Amino acid sequence: MRIVIDTEVCIGAGQCVLSAPETFTQDDDGFSEVRPGAHPDSPRLSLAIQSCPVGAISLREE
């Protein structure tokens, strides 16, 4: 599994960063990015996915 952020949907609310800072960060424009080396089994990833106001985060099979 891999963590995916739909950059066409992300509005940069930052809820994922607040929920799972070990998994997400924001770029210079304020849009969310997956941190290098982030693991899809992070304990707070589910909360981050649920807290995204536009549903831009998902898990996909590699």
NORQUIUR-V390184 format. One record per residue. N is the residue number from 1. RES is the residue in three letters. PHI is phi in whole degrees, 0 to 359 (NA if undefined). OMEGA is omega in degrees with one decimal (999 if undefined). Layout:
n/res/phi/omega
N/RES/PHI/OMEGA
N/RES/PHI/OMEGA
This chain:
n/res/phi/omega
1/MET/NA/174.0
2/ARG/223/-178.8
3/ILE/272/-177.9
4/VAL/233/171.8
5/ILE/247/176.6
6/ASP/283/-175.6
7/THR/290/175.9
8/GLU/282/-176.2
9/VAL/256/-175.8
10/CYS/304/177.9
11/ILE/250/177.9
12/GLY/76/-180.0
13/ALA/294/176.2
14/GLY/81/179.5
15/GLN/296/178.5
16/CYS/294/179.0
17/VAL/294/177.7
18/LEU/293/-177.5
19/SER/280/-176.0
20/ALA/216/-177.3
21/PRO/296/176.9
22/GLU/283/-176.9
23/THR/250/-173.5
24/PHE/238/172.6
25/THR/218/176.9
26/GLN/238/178.9
27/ASP/281/-176.8
28/ASP/297/178.7
29/ASP/267/177.6
30/GLY/92/179.8
31/PHE/271/-174.5
32/SER/287/176.1
33/GLU/221/174.0
34/VAL/277/178.8
35/ARG/295/175.6
36/PRO/302/179.2
37/GLY/80/179.3
38/ALA/296/-178.0
39/HIS/254/179.7
40/PRO/290/177.7
41/ASP/259/176.9
42/SER/302/-175.8
43/PRO/298/-177.3
44/ARG/257/-178.9
45/LEU/298/179.8
46/SER/301/177.7
47/LEU/297/179.6
48/ALA/297/178.9
49/ILE/298/-179.3
50/GLN/291/-175.7
51/SER/275/178.3
52/CYS/293/-175.4
53/PRO/291/-178.7
54/VAL/242/177.7
55/GLY/65/-175.8
56/ALA/277/-175.8
57/ILE/253/177.1
58/SER/212/172.3
59/LEU/250/-179.3
60/ARG/228/173.8
61/GLU/293/178.9
62/GLU/279/999
